[in-house]
Every structure is written in C-alpha cells, then in structure tokens.
Amino acid sequence: MNELFLPLRGLRVLTFENFGAGPFGSMYLADLGADVIKIENREQGGDATRGMGPFFLGEHDSHFFQTFNLNKRSLTLNLKTAEGQALFRRLVKTSDAVLNNLRGDQPDKLGLTYAALESANPKVVCAHLSAYGRDNERRAWPGYDYLMQAEAGYLHLTGEPGTPPARMGLSIVDFMTGITTALALISAIWGAQRSGHGRDVDVSLFDVALHQLTYPGAWYLNAGTPTERLPRSSHPSAVPVQLFRTKDGWIFVMCMTDKFWQALLGALGREDLGANPEFATIEARRRHRDRLTEVLDAVFVTDTTAAWLGKLQGLMPASPVYDLPQALDNPYIRQIGMLRDLPHPQQPDYRVLANPIKLDGQRLPSRVAPRLGEHTDEILRSVGFTAGELAALKDHGVT
C-alpha cells in the first residue's frame, strides 16, 4: 500500500493548550498531517493532563494525555520571559497559525493575538478557544465543559423524567468546540493564503454548547415550547425511537420514518398495529407514545436482544445497548480498523482508537503523544538556533 498523502502536510500550528477542547481539535489537524507543535511550560509540568490519573505512563505522561495529543510534537518554553517571547516570535515567522485554549483575558496578556503577531508574520492566524469568549463581561471567567452543559440546558434534556438533572457521559461540548475551532482555523488559513493577511478567530465553549441546541432551541424561540425529557431516551418527534426491554436487556430502535415503522411491524409479526388509528401515523404514535411502549415492550421481552437484532439489523435502524467494556470489546471495531495497536515506550501493548476520518479508504496514521519537551532542540535547530544558543536557553530557564 502506498504511503498516504496527508492533506495538511506542510502546515505548522503552534499551540498553547490544556485539558480537552483545544488538544482534541488540534489533534485532528495533526492526524491530517499538520505539524502541531505543543508549546508547554516545563516548570508547570506541561499540559495538566500529563499528570492526570488514575493511569500513568511514566513521568509527565498519562492515558488521559495520550488520548488528546497523538501525532504532535512538544517544545518547552517559558513565554513569560523576554527571551521566551523573542523565541516564540521567531517560531511564528515560519508558522501558519497559533492556537490557544486559555481563559479569554489571557491571549492579550501573553501576546498571542493577531495584533501582537502581525509584525512577525502578516499571514498568521490566531485562534482563541475560551470558555466564554474574549469580548464580553465573562472574558476572565474560567470555565469547563460540564458548566456549559448545565447553563445551556443540556442537563434538563438528558436522563429520565423526574430524576435530577444529568450531564452527558462524555465531555461532548469540549469535543464539539475543538472540532469547530479546527474548522475555523483551517478556513482562516485558507483565507490568509489568498489575501495575504491573517486574523483572529474566536470560538467559545458556551457559544458552541448553545448553538448545538438546534431544533429544540428553534422550537422554544419560535413556538414557545420547551423540549422535555421523555422516558426511554425517546426522540421528541419521531415515534418509536427509544429503548425497549428484551428478555435479557435492552434494544434501541429508531423508526425515523413510516418505512422503518412498517419494517419493524413486519419483523415483530405485528402488522395489525399498522391498522390501529392510534399508531397509523407518526403524529398519532407521538400522541399515544406511552401506550405504544407498553404494546411493543410486551413483544420485545419475549426474546433476547441478539435474537431481535438478527431480525432487525440491515432492515431498519436498531442497536444493542452496550456498557463501555462491551462497546470496546466489540469485534466489529477491530474489523473496521477503529482499534489500533500503538506501542508506547512504557507499555508495548498500548492501544488507541483511530481517527474516524478515512482518506482514499485508509485510516490516518498515528504515533504516540510526545514526551515533555521531546522535540525542543529539533524544532529550534530547524529555525536556525545553534548548539550554544540551545544550551544558553536551557541555562536561562527559557526552554
């Protein structure tokens, strides 16, 4: 198989990032071939997730850190020194973008804005991923994913009716914001290459969380109708789209169209339900959701989840309901190449999940996340620093 040509090869992105949102987004850029240089402060131990347990891979490394930082390089730098600032500007001259996910008031203080860096590189794009943005009264507020889920209404959309507010099981706002920032950054680089001028790009966790409210947001804004939590993780419009009990667990069924509803009835041997006025249309089924759940539960509980899936999968959308071990031990994910062996110096049998993007039918290549400062000398030599200068930078606590 020929070596895969990665579309972002030749782009260089300098990052100042911690935790999930920024690193998740920039890892997509690295996976697609960009040279993502993670600039870290050695005195602080680098990215905070290097020290985030409970599972570690030697000093300054952890499973958590590896999750968000594959395919990157690491350079240590103290940006709060005059020498550090000068070194940084030298790197900016040969870079396409600078990405940070700092608090909204920090980029100005640290010289990470386009106004501060235009003189070093007029085409540089400066992307800022913050909690609440840089241009409002919350600019200095710290913030994380769970807070956004809480304030944007997610906790009242998730879970069963009558139970306490519940967040999603993953930091989904972080991940969505990282991907949104990566898209905005690449778009701005494309624009800068044509116009000759870079710019600032801003994305916030709060804005992305709010934007993802989509149709429930539109329903409330325009019809005054709030979306409520429904039993069995049901869809607010299409019915039946929900969990059903089986003999040995649960199955999730999604009759998003009448075509799939008819297919379900055929597989269940209950074609008679299609003639029942209470269930004849999506609107009717929505009005009689609870009654339909009782009727279909009585059918599904007569057999196992596996047996029902054997009848339904490929005919209509249906899925088992797995816990995390079942999801990751599923042979299908190895079959499609989503599970990858990626030997780590501290754990030769280390495994990761592959990037979901395929190019020309091939998965994107992976290498383990970098050691703290692993590439400092390599990167600085590439922009003209001598061995003596590198030694002096270390002695002065700059790198």
N, C-alpha and C positions, 0 to 999 in steps of 0.2 A: 504494500500500500504506500502510495506517495505521501511525503510529508505534507501535512495540512497547512495551507497558507492562511494565516490568521489576519482578518481584515484591519485590525488596529495596529498591526506591526509598524513600528516607526514613530508612533505617538508616545510622548513622555508626559506622565502626570505625576506631580509631586503632591503628596497627601499629608495632612495633619489630622489624624483620625483616631477615634477610640470607640470601644464597645461595638455596636451592631450596625447602625444605619449607614454611616459613611463607609466602613470597611466592606459591608455587603455589596454596596453599589460599585465601589472601586474594584472589587474582586471580579465583577462581570467584565470590567474594562481589561483587567489583567488576563482573564481567561480568553478574551478575544484578541489578545496579542499586544496590548499596550504595555509599555514599560512603566509600571506603577511603583514609584519609589516612596516607601513609607518612611517619613521623617519622624524620628522618635527621640525623646529626651532620655538619655542614659541615666541621669541622676534620679529620674522618676520611675525607672524600670520599664520605660517604653509604654506601649499600649496597655491600658489597665487590664485587658483580658489575658495578657501573658501570665498574670498572677491570679486568675480567676479559676477556682476549683469547681468541683472536687477532684478532677482528674488532670494530672500534670505530665509533661514530657521533658523532664529535666528543668534546669534553671531558666526562668523567663520564657516558658512555653507551656501551653496547655491545650487540651482538646478544644476548649472554647475558642482560643486564639486561632488555632488551625482552621476552624470552621469558616472564618471570615477573611482569611489572608493568604490563601493559596496563590501561587504564581507571582507573588510580589517580591520586591527587593526592600531591604531595610538599611537606612542610613541614620546614624545618630547625630544629633545636632542640638545645641542649646541656642534657641532662637532669641533668647533674652539677653544676649551679649552683642556688642558691636561687631565682633569678628563673626559671630554666627549669622547676623543679618547680612553682612557682606558676602559670606559664603553662599547663603541662600539666594541672594540676588544673582550671583554668578550661575547658580543652577537654573534659575528662572530663564536666563538668556537662551538656554537650549531645551526648554520645556514648552509644551503646548498648553498646559493647564496646571492650576494649583487648586486642590480640593481640600476643604476642611469641614469637620462637623463639630465645631466649637460652639460655645454659647454665643448668642447673637452680638454681644458687645465686644467680643474678643478679636475678630479679624482686623478691625481698625487699629486696635492697640498693638497688634503683632505685625502689622504691615503686610497683610495678606489680601488686600483689596486691589482692584484694578488701578485705582488712583495712585496707590503706593508702588505698584509694579510696572506700570505702563512705560516708565523711562528705561527699565531693564529689558522689556520685551513688549512692544506695542501690540503684538498679536496674542498675548497670553490671556487665557480665560480663567477667571477666578470664581470658583463655585463654592457657595456657602450653604451648608446643610445645618440648620439650627433647630432648636425646639419651637420657637415662635416667630422667627424672622429677625431682621436687623433694623426695621424701620417703624417700630411701634413701641408702646409702653412696656411690653414684655421682653424687649430685646435682651435684657440682662438676666432674665429668668432661666435657671436650669430646667430641664425637662426630659422625660423619657417616655418610651412607648406606652406603658400602662396608663400614664396620666392622660395621654391623648385619647386612648380608648375610652377612658372614663368621661372626659369632658365632651367628646364628640358623640356620645350616646351609645357607643358600642355595647357597654355593659348592660344596657337595658334592651338590647336586641339579641343578646346571647343567653342561652340557657332555657330552662323550663319556666313556664308561668308560675308565679307565686314563690319563686326562690330568690335569694339575694342576688344583686347584680353580679354578673360573671364576665370576666375578661376572656378573650380568645386564648387558646392554649399556647400560642406562639406569639412572638413579638412582631406581629404582622405589619404594624404601622412602620416599624423600623425598616423592614424589608421593602415595603412599597415605596418608602421615601428614598431609600438607597437607589432603587431602580429608576425612580423618577429623576433623581439628581444625575445619574449616569446618562440618561437620555438627554436631559437638558444640557449637560456638559458637552457631549458629543455634538449636539446640534449647534452649540455656540462655537465649538472649534471649527466646524464646517463653515459657519458664517465668517469667522475670523480669517480663514484661509482665502476666502473670496474677497472680503472687504479690506483686509489688512489691519483690522482693528479688533482687539479683544473686548471683553466686557465682564461685568459682574453677573453672576447667575445665582439666584436665591431660591431655595426650597426649604420649607419647614415641615416638621413632623405634624404640627397642628393643621396646617393647610391641607396636607395630603390626607390626613385622617378625615377631615371634614368633606373633602372632595369625593372620597370613596363612599359617602352615604348614598350617592347616585339616586336611584328611583325612590327609596324611602324618603330621601330628602326632598325630592320633587313633589311627592305626594303631600308632604306636610306643608311645604312652601306654597303650593298652588291649590290644594284641596282642603288644607287644614286638618288632615287625617294623619295621626301618628301611627307608625307601624308598631304593633305589639308583639311580644314573644308568643309563640304558638307551641303547643305540645309536639313532641317528637321531632324537633328541629324542622318543622314544616315550612315550606315556601309560603309567602304571604298571598300569592295569587294562584299559581298552578296547583291542582289537586288531582290525585295524590302524589305529593312529592315530600317524602318523610320516611321515618323509621317505622318498621313493623316487627313485631315479635315473631320469632320462629321457634321451633321445638328446642333448639339449643343456643339461641342467642338473638341476634338482630340482623335485619337486612335493610338497606336503604334503596328505595325505589323512586324513580323520577319520571313521572308521566307529565312531561312538559307540554305535550301535545295530545290531541284526541287520538292520533295514530298510535301513540305509545299506550294510551289507555285501552284501546281495543286489543293491542297486542298482549297487555297484561291480563285482560279478561280471558283471552284465549288460552294463555299459559296456565291460568288458575282453574280453567274449566268453569268459569262463572260468566259466560256470555250473557246470561239473563240479567245481570246488573246493568248492562248497557241499555236495556229497555226500560229500566226504572227511571221515572221522571226526576227523582231526587239526585240521580247520578248521570244523567244523559249529557250534560254539558259541563265545561269547566266551572262556569258560574254556579250551576246547580250543585256541583260537588263542593265548591267552596262554602256554600250556604249550609250544606249538610256534612261538613268535614268530620265532626265527631261520630256521627252515625256510620259514615263510610269506614272510619278507622276501626270501629267495632266489627263490622262485617268482614273486612279484609284481615284483621288480626285472627279471626276465627278460622280463616283459610290458611294463612301463613304458619300458624302454630302447629299445624298437622304434620309438618315435615321440617327437615333441617335446613339451615342456611345454605349449605353446599348443594343440597338437592334442588332448592329453588333457583339458585344461581345457574345450575346446569340447564334449567328450563328457560331462564330469562336472559342471560348474558348473550349478547350478539343480536337478540331480538328487540330488546329495549334497554334503556339505561338502568342498571342495577348493580349494587356493590355490597360486598361484605363489610362489616363494621369491625375493624381491627384495633387492637391496642398497639402501642408503639413497637414492642418486640415482634408481634405478628406482621406489622407493616414492613419492618426492615428485614425480617427473615423470609419474606415472600420470594420464592424463586423467580418470579416474573421480573423483579427489579434487577437481578443479576443477568437475566436473559436479555433485557433491553439495554444493558450497559450502564445503568444508573448507579450501580455499586462498583467501586473501583478500589483495587489494592494499590496503596501508595506508601511504600516503605518509608519509615521515619527513622532517623538515627537512634532514637530512643525506643522505638517499637517497630521492628521489621514487618510485622503483620498488620500495620496500621491501615484502616480502611476509611474511605470518604465517599460522599455522594457526589456524582459527577454534575457538572453544569448541565442544565436541561436543554441548552441550545445544541443543535447539530448543524454542521456545515458540510455540504456535499455528502450527507449521510453519515458523517463521522462525529463522534464525541470530541469535545475540545480537550487538549492535553492538560495535565495537571502536574505541578511539583509542590512539595511541601512548603508551608509558610516559612519565612526566613527567621534565622536566629537574630537576636537583637544586635543591630549594627553590622550584620554579616557582610554587607556589600559597601560599607562606607568607603574604604580605601579604593575599591574597584571603581566606584562611581566618581569619586573625586579625581582619581588619576585620569579618567576619561574626559574631564573638563580642564585638564592641564596642571593639576597640583603635583608638586614634586614630592619625593620621599621625605625630604627635610620639612617641607610645609605640612605634610600629613602628621609627622611626629610633633611638630610645634602645636598644631591644633589639638592633639590629644593632651599634650602637656598643659595647655591653657584651659582645658576643660570645655572646649568648644564642641568636640566630637566624642 
